[in-house]
Each structure stands twice: as structure tokens, then as C-alpha cells.
Amino acid sequence: MHPVSASVLAPKDVLAAAAGAARPVARARHTMRAAWLHAIAAALDAHSGDLIPVAMRETHLPEGRLIGELARTTFQLRLLADRLAAGALSDNQVDHADPDWPIGPRPDLRRTHVPLGPVLVFAASNFPFAFSVAGGDTASALAAGCPVVLKAHPGHPDLSRATADLVLSALTDSGAPGETFGLIEGHQAGAEAVGSPIIKGVAFTGSTAGGRALFDLAMGRPEPIPFYGELGSTNPVVVTPRGWANRPDAITTGFAGSVMLGAGQFCTKPGLIFVPHVDEFLMRLPNLVAGPLLNDHITAGFLRSVKELAALAETARGAVLADEVSPVLFRTGTSTVREHPEILDLEAFGPASVLIEYEDLADVLSLVDLFPGQLTATVQGSEDADPGEIELVARLAEHAGRVLWNDWPTGVAVTDAQQHGGPYPASTAPLSTSVGTASVARFLRPVAFQGVPSAALPSELRDTPNQENTPS
């Protein structure tokens, strides 16, 4: 029998159901949780023909882009499932009792990680599959053993409900408690859920203003909880003199493709690029073409941002229009940036970027410490880094979660080594990642067991593991 539609229950009932599911979900074997993730992936693949047209209608994104994004979504579900089943997501430590420990007898200590409890996930607008209902945050929370309360994004409500129903059915059919996943809608419901004592952690992808408001709610609770927010980033790119001398056409072509990808609606879009010769850069730059933006809210935000940029920098390509989205590039120099460092933090979410001309690499290095926290920072350099480029990489790593060399930041691989986060305001939690297998760690907390009999230990901490002392 299939469960009731995920969009039917009231928010308070969704939260109550998540609370009831917390213990059985946490105690489910890793192999069982892996089966749940595989079931969700299979359901999404099986119904792609139903989901893609809905996503196209609600987001204006092209079919090819959405097909690729759905494939990424099911891949990350399966990757987490496989790592989970293999025990590769565990970080367990065992210190046996040692009467000769240098500072005194050491007791038997064993540390593992346990799920936080119900997690609230805010879906994003710009990735209606990969960062939405069944996206990476949902997948990593379920892998950790946490029930998920999903706050749908208003930009794709029909897709959210359809995807949520598939997730709920897949979980139920694969043996998960029926309350493992639930959907809520509306800004007020989302804010109230952050304040609910049932919720033990929050994952958010969106604007700096919205994320910071929710972060403050999470921190202001009687019991503050972890808030994993991916917020704003301008993702600076530095084209070094040697890089420009060796690969000018490859750099301009790569930049055009990256900045216009998804009409500039990627959180990793290169919003700033430092170049030694702006005029030559513009001369070699291909035409910039972008499709429509996702929704009216994003359009309004983009128009506000480019007007702010136009007050600080000269228009170099395209035009700033009063009520129409058009690709636009701005130009300025490092002296202006020193006078108006807010340029470095002004994200225009859409088809826009700022070209900053510099005199030499020392000129750029003198500005790096003004950078706010970034998801990414990129060097377009020589084939083999010279001392100045080496120093630039080291400086950029102080401000960014991912540093790229001769590549473009809009590609975010889903893998074990990925880091998608960074110092604030790129993220509210710079020690974590929201992409890759390490994302699961956000929803686990360490617990040490001291002198506990083997039968009472979690199975992964026993000297001779037996069948897990958890429900199947």
C-alpha cells in the first residue's frame, strides 16, 4: 500500500511524524539505509519522463540541462548508498584499555558517530533536482540516519510535490518507516520549522539575506542547532600574465561558457575576473548569450544587483536595462576596488560579471585579503606555476573552499574529495561540504563509549562484530 501524498500533511503533522521516525531511522542498518537511497534513485530514473516536462515548465530550463541534472541526482544517491553499505562513511576510533598509558591508566574508549535527528532541508531554486527534494542534502541526511523534513521551493511547486511523492513511495516500498520523509511548503512554515525543538539540524542553499535570517533563528533557539547554509559567492578568477600570454583564446572562450552557463544562475559562476588587459580580453571574448531566468523573484534580484554594479563600474559589454534581463559585463580597475571593496561581495545572480584590470600580480595579491569568503577561487595561469602564481594559490586558499587551476568553477564534481563550502558568507559552516560523500558528516555527531560491554556497543565498535543490535 502506498503512503499518503507527501504534500497532504500539515507542517505540524510532518514534524511530529519525523520525531516519531527518528529512533527507528537512526537504528536502521547501514545496508538498509543504502537500499532506501537506491530505491529513490530507481524511482526517479523510472519516472524521468514525467518529471522532466514539469521541471521545464516551472523553471524555464532546457530539457538537456534537466536530463543531465537528474542523472547527477540519481548518481549522488547511489554513490552515497554504495559508500554507506561499504562502511566508507564511518570514522570510528578504538582505544583499548592501557594500564601503562603515560599520564595514567587509560580506560577502554571507543568513538563513533550517531545521527543528529530530524533534519530540515530547504530546497534551492536553481537546481530543481540536484539541490531540491531528492538532492544532495536529502540524500546525505538519509544516509546519516536522519528523517528529512523538506521545505519545498516556491519556484517549482508541482515538481516538488511529484518528486516528494516518489521519494515517499520509494522509502515505504523499500521498508523505511513511513515518516522518514515529509514535505512542507511556505516561507512561514519553513521559519517555524527552524524553531521547532523537533528539528536538530538545517541545510539551506539560497541567498545571503534569507540564509542569514534563518541562521539567526537557528542560533537564537533555546537549543541552538547546526545550520549548514550555502549563501553568496562571487567566485573570483585571476588570469595571470603568463596565463594570458599563453592561452588568451582558451581563457576568453572558457569564461564566456562558464559565466553564461544556466544563464549565470550557478552559485559557482565567476562573478569577478582579474585580467591584465581588459580591452584585449573584450576583443577576444565571444558573444554572450543567456536564456531566461528561473522566476520573477530571481529576475528582480538580478536587476537590482546590476544597477548597483553600474553605479560602481563602467559597462563594458551589453546593457543594464530597467525591466529586462540581458547579459552584461562591467569593467573597473584595482584602484576603484580599493575605494569600493563592496564590488568584491556584490553577487549578481544571473548573466553578469565584473572585469578588473590590474598592473601586475603583486597588484592582485594586495587585494586578496579584501575578498569575502568564497565557494571557489580560480587561477588561469601558466603550465607550471611560477613563484607568484604559487603564492596566489596559497592566498586564495585562505578565502575559498575550492581553488581551481586552469579550469572553471561551474563544474562541481560529486566525489569523495569534493569541498563545496567556504568561509562566510559563502557558507555558515566552513568546516563542512554540501557536495560529495563528506556531506554526510554534517548530520552526525560523535559519541564516545567508555568501558561499555561489547553487547551494548554499536556493532561497528565491537572487537568481534556480530549481527548488528539494531532493527532490520
C-alpha positions in Angstrom: 0.0 0.0 0.0 1.4 3.4 -1.0 1.6 6.2 1.5 -0.5 9.4 1.5 0.8 12.1 -0.8 3.8 13.9 0.8 2.1 17.3 0.2 -1.1 16.4 2.1 0.0 16.6 5.7 0.1 19.9 7.6 3.5 21.1 8.7 2.9 20.3 12.4 2.0 16.7 11.4 5.1 16.4 9.2 7.3 17.5 12.1 5.5 15.1 14.6 6.0 12.2 12.1 9.7 13.0 11.8 10.1 12.9 15.5 8.4 9.5 15.7 10.7 8.2 12.9 13.9 9.5 14.4 14.8 6.4 16.5 14.0 3.7 14.0 15.7 5.5 11.2 18.8 6.1 13.3 18.9 2.4 14.3 18.4 1.0 10.8 21.4 -0.9 9.5 23.6 0.9 7.1 22.7 -1.6 4.4 19.1 -0.8 4.9 19.6 2.9 4.5 21.7 2.2 1.4 18.7 0.3 0.0 16.5 3.3 0.6 18.8 5.5 -1.3 19.0 3.1 -4.2 15.2 2.8 -4.3 14.8 6.6 -4.5 17.3 6.7 -7.4 15.5 4.0 -9.2 12.1 5.7 -8.8 13.5 9.0 -10.1 15.0 7.3 -13.1 11.8 5.3 -13.8 9.7 8.5 -13.8 12.1 10.9 -15.5 9.7 11.1 -18.4 7.1 12.5 -16.1 9.4 14.8 -14.1 11.4 16.5 -16.8 8.4 18.2 -18.6 7.1 19.5 -15.3 10.6 20.9 -14.5 10.9 22.5 -17.9 7.5 24.3 -17.5 8.3 25.6 -14.0 11.9 26.6 -14.3 12.4 27.5 -18.0 15.5 25.3 -18.0 16.1 23.3 -21.2 15.5 19.6 -21.5 19.1 18.6 -21.9 20.2 20.5 -18.8 17.5 18.9 -16.7 18.2 15.4 -18.1 21.8 15.8 -17.0 20.9 17.2 -13.6 18.5 14.4 -12.9 21.3 11.9 -13.8 23.6 13.7 -11.4 20.9 13.5 -8.7 20.5 9.7 -9.0 24.3 9.3 -9.2 24.8 11.0 -5.9 22.1 9.0 -4.3 23.8 5.8 -5.5 27.3 7.0 -4.6 26.3 7.7 -1.0 24.4 4.4 -0.9 27.4 2.4 -2.0 29.8 4.2 0.3 27.4 3.7 3.2 27.0 0.0 2.5 30.7 -0.5 2.3 31.3 1.3 5.6 33.4 4.0 3.9 31.5 6.9 5.5 32.4 5.8 9.0 35.1 7.3 11.2 35.4 5.1 14.2 38.2 5.1 16.7 39.0 2.4 19.3 41.5 2.8 22.2 41.8 -0.3 24.3 42.4 0.0 28.0 46.1 0.6 28.7 47.3 0.4 32.3 50.7 1.8 31.2 49.4 5.0 29.5 52.0 7.7 30.2 49.6 10.0 32.1 47.9 7.3 34.0 45.8 4.2 33.2 43.7 4.6 30.2 40.1 3.3 30.1 38.7 1.5 27.1 37.3 4.2 24.9 35.5 3.8 21.6 34.2 6.6 19.5 31.6 6.5 16.7 29.0 8.9 15.2 25.3 8.9 15.7 22.6 10.8 13.7 21.6 14.2 14.8 17.8 13.5 14.5 15.3 15.1 12.2 16.8 17.4 9.6 15.1 20.3 7.9 16.2 20.8 4.3 15.5 23.9 2.3 15.3 23.2 -1.4 17.1 25.5 -3.9 15.6 27.1 -7.0 18.4 26.9 -9.5 18.9 23.1 -9.3 15.3 21.7 -9.2 16.6 18.1 -8.9 20.2 18.1 -7.5 19.6 20.7 -4.8 15.9 20.2 -4.2 13.6 17.5 -2.9 15.8 14.5 -3.6 19.0 16.4 -3.8 22.3 16.1 -2.0 21.1 17.4 1.3 18.2 14.9 1.5 20.5 12.1 0.4 23.2 12.8 2.9 20.8 13.3 5.8 19.1 9.9 5.0 22.5 8.3 4.7 23.4 9.6 8.1 20.2 8.1 9.5 18.1 11.3 9.9 14.5 11.7 8.9 14.1 14.6 6.5 11.6 17.4 6.6 11.8 19.1 3.1 10.8 22.7 2.7 9.8 23.0 -1.0 11.0 25.9 -3.1 8.1 28.0 -4.4 9.9 28.2 -7.8 8.9 24.7 -8.7 5.9 23.6 -6.5 4.4 20.9 -8.9 7.8 19.3 -9.4 8.5 19.3 -5.7 5.2 17.6 -4.9 5.7 15.0 -7.7 9.3 14.3 -6.6 8.3 14.1 -2.9 5.6 11.5 -3.7 8.1 9.4 -5.5 10.6 9.7 -2.6 8.0 8.7 0.0 6.7 5.8 -2.1 10.3 4.5 -2.7 11.1 4.7 1.0 7.9 2.9 2.0 8.3 0.2 -0.6 11.9 -0.4 0.5 11.0 -0.8 4.2 11.7 2.6 5.6 9.4 3.9 8.3 6.6 5.9 6.6 7.5 9.1 8.4 11.2 9.1 7.2 10.4 11.9 4.8 7.9 14.7 4.7 7.2 17.9 2.7 6.2 21.3 3.9 5.6 24.5 1.9 5.6 28.2 2.5 8.0 30.7 4.0 6.3 30.9 7.3 6.2 27.1 7.7 9.9 26.9 6.9 10.8 29.6 9.5 8.6 27.9 12.1 10.2 24.6 11.4 13.7 26.0 12.1 12.4 27.0 15.6 10.8 23.6 16.3 12.5 21.6 19.0 11.9 18.5 16.8 14.4 19.7 14.2 18.1 19.0 15.1 19.9 20.4 12.1 19.2 22.6 9.0 20.6 22.6 5.5 20.0 25.6 3.3 21.0 26.8 -0.2 20.0 30.2 -1.2 20.5 34.0 -0.8 22.8 35.5 1.8 19.9 37.5 3.3 17.5 34.6 3.5 20.1 32.2 4.8 21.4 34.6 7.4 17.9 35.2 8.7 17.3 31.5 9.1 20.8 31.0 10.6 19.9 33.7 13.3 16.7 31.8 14.1 18.6 28.5 14.5 21.2 30.2 16.8 18.5 32.0 18.8 16.6 28.9 19.8 16.7 27.8 23.4 18.6 24.8 22.0 20.8 26.2 19.1 21.3 23.7 16.3 23.7 23.3 13.4 22.8 25.4 10.4 24.5 24.4 7.2 23.9 27.4 4.9 25.4 27.9 1.4 24.8 31.6 0.8 26.6 34.0 -1.5 29.8 33.9 -3.5 31.4 35.9 -6.4 34.0 33.2 -7.2 36.9 35.4 -8.3 39.1 34.3 -11.2 42.6 35.6 -11.7 44.2 35.5 -15.1 47.9 35.7 -14.6 50.2 37.5 -17.1 51.8 34.2 -18.1 48.4 32.5 -18.4 47.1 35.3 -20.7 50.2 35.3 -22.8 49.9 31.5 -23.4 46.2 30.9 -23.7 44.1 34.0 -24.4 41.5 32.5 -26.6 41.0 29.4 -24.4 40.6 31.7 -21.4 38.0 34.0 -23.0 36.0 31.1 -24.5 36.1 29.3 -21.2 35.0 32.3 -19.3 32.1 33.0 -21.7 30.8 29.5 -21.3 31.2 29.5 -17.6 29.6 32.8 -16.8 26.6 32.2 -19.1 26.0 28.6 -18.0 22.5 28.2 -16.8 22.0 32.0 -17.6 24.5 32.7 -14.9 22.4 31.1 -12.2 25.1 28.9 -10.7 26.3 29.6 -7.2 29.8 29.0 -8.6 29.5 31.4 -11.5 32.7 33.5 -12.0 31.3 36.9 -11.0 34.8 38.6 -10.9 37.7 38.1 -13.2 41.0 39.9 -12.8 42.7 40.4 -16.2 45.9 42.2 -17.2 44.4 43.8 -20.4 40.6 44.4 -20.3 40.4 45.8 -23.9 42.2 42.8 -25.4 40.1 40.4 -23.3 36.9 42.0 -24.6 38.2 41.9 -28.2 38.7 38.2 -28.0 35.6 37.4 -26.0 32.8 35.6 -27.9 29.3 36.9 -27.9 27.4 36.3 -24.6 24.0 34.5 -24.9 21.8 33.6 -22.0 18.3 32.1 -21.7 15.5 33.3 -19.4 15.9 33.3 -15.6 14.2 30.8 -13.4 11.5 33.1 -12.0 10.3 36.6 -11.3 12.0 36.8 -7.9 15.4 36.0 -9.3 14.8 38.4 -12.2 14.0 41.2 -9.8 17.1 40.4 -7.7 19.4 40.4 -10.8 18.0 43.8 -12.0 18.7 45.3 -8.6 22.2 43.9 -8.4 23.3 45.1 -11.9 22.0 48.6 -11.1 24.2 48.6 -8.0 27.2 47.4 -10.1 26.5 50.1 -12.7 26.9 52.7 -10.0 30.4 51.4 -9.2 31.8 50.2 -12.5 31.6 51.0 -16.2 29.5 48.9 -18.5 31.9 47.0 -20.9 29.6 44.7 -22.8 25.8 44.6 -23.0 23.5 46.9 -21.2 21.8 47.5 -17.9 18.0 47.6 -18.7 15.3 48.8 -16.4 13.0 45.7 -16.7 14.7 43.2 -18.9 17.4 40.7 -18.3 20.3 40.9 -20.7 23.9 39.6 -20.4 26.2 42.4 -19.2 29.8 42.8 -18.2 31.3 45.6 -16.2 34.9 46.9 -16.1 36.9 48.6 -13.4 40.4 48.7 -12.0 42.1 47.7 -8.8 42.3 51.3 -7.5 38.5 51.5 -7.7 38.2 48.2 -5.9 40.3 49.5 -3.1 38.0 52.5 -2.8 34.8 50.4 -3.1 35.6 46.9 -1.8 31.9 46.1 -1.8 32.4 45.3 -5.5 34.0 42.1 -4.4 30.9 41.0 -2.5 28.2 42.1 -4.9 26.7 39.0 -6.4 24.5 39.4 -9.4 22.8 36.1 -9.7 22.4 35.9 -13.5 24.3 36.6 -16.7 26.7 39.3 -15.4 30.3 39.6 -14.3 32.9 42.2 -13.5 36.3 42.5 -15.3 39.0 44.1 -13.1 42.2 45.3 -14.8 45.4 45.1 -12.8 49.0 46.2 -13.4 50.9 43.2 -12.2 50.4 40.1 -10.0 51.5 42.0 -6.9 48.6 44.3 -7.5 46.2 41.4 -7.3 47.9 39.9 -4.3 47.5 43.2 -2.4 43.7 42.8 -2.9 43.2 39.2 -2.0 42.8 39.9 1.7 39.8 42.1 0.9 38.0 39.0 -0.5 35.0 37.8 1.5 34.6 34.1 1.9 34.1 32.2 -1.4 32.9 28.9 -2.6 35.6 28.9 -5.2 38.6 30.9 -6.4 40.3 30.2 -9.8 43.8 30.8 -11.2 44.2 30.8 -15.0 47.9 30.5 -15.0 50.9 29.1 -16.9 51.5 25.4 -17.4 53.9 25.2 -14.5 53.3 27.6 -11.6 55.9 30.3 -11.1 56.6 31.7 -7.6 54.0 34.5 -7.9 51.3 32.0 -9.0 52.2 29.7 -6.2 51.7 32.5 -3.7 48.4 33.4 -5.3 47.1 29.9 -4.9 48.1 29.9 -1.2 46.4 33.3 -0.6 43.2 32.3 -2.4 43.0 29.1 -0.3 42.7 31.4 2.8 39.4 32.7 1.4 37.8 29.9 -0.6 36.6 26.3 -0.1 37.9 25.2 -3.6 40.8 26.5 -5.5 41.0 25.7 -9.3 43.9 25.9 -11.7 43.3 26.4 -15.4 39.7 25.2 -15.1 36.3 26.9 -14.5 34.3 26.7 -11.2 30.8 26.0 -12.6 31.6 22.3 -12.7 31.2 20.7 -9.3 32.1 17.0 -9.3 30.2 14.7 -6.9 33.1 12.7 -5.4 34.9 11.8 -2.2 37.3 14.7 -2.3 34.9 17.5 -3.2 34.6 20.6 -1.0 31.6 22.8 -1.6 31.6 25.4 1.1 33.9 28.1 2.3 34.3 30.9 4.8 31.3 33.2 5.5 29.3 34.4 3.5 29.9 31.5 1.1 28.8 29.2 3.9 27.7 29.4 7.6 29.7 26.2 8.2 33.1 26.4 6.6 34.2 23.1 8.2 31.7 21.1 6.1 30.7 20.4 2.5 27.3 20.2 0.9 28.6 18.2 -2.1 30.4 14.9 -2.1 30.4 12.0 0.3 31.8 14.1 3.1 28.5 15.9 3.2 27.1 13.1 5.4 29.2 14.2 8.3 27.1 17.3 8.7 24.3 15.3 10.2 26.3 13.1 12.6 27.7 13.8 16.0 30.5 11.9 17.8 29.8 9.8 20.9 32.4 8.0 22.9 31.7 4.8 24.9 33.9 4.2 27.9 34.1 0.8 29.4 30.9 -0.4 27.8 30.3 -4.1 27.5 30.6 -5.4 23.9 27.0 -6.5 23.7 25.9 -2.9 24.4 28.2 -1.3 22.0 27.2 -0.2 18.5 28.3 -3.1 16.2 31.0 -1.1 14.5 32.8 -0.6 17.8 32.9 -4.2 18.9 36.2 -6.1 18.8 34.4 -9.0 17.1 31.4 -7.6 15.2 28.3 -9.7 15.4 24.9 -9.1 13.9 24.0 -5.5 14.5 21.9 -4.9 17.6 19.6 -2.7 15.6 16.3 -3.4 13.9 16.3 -4.6 10.3 
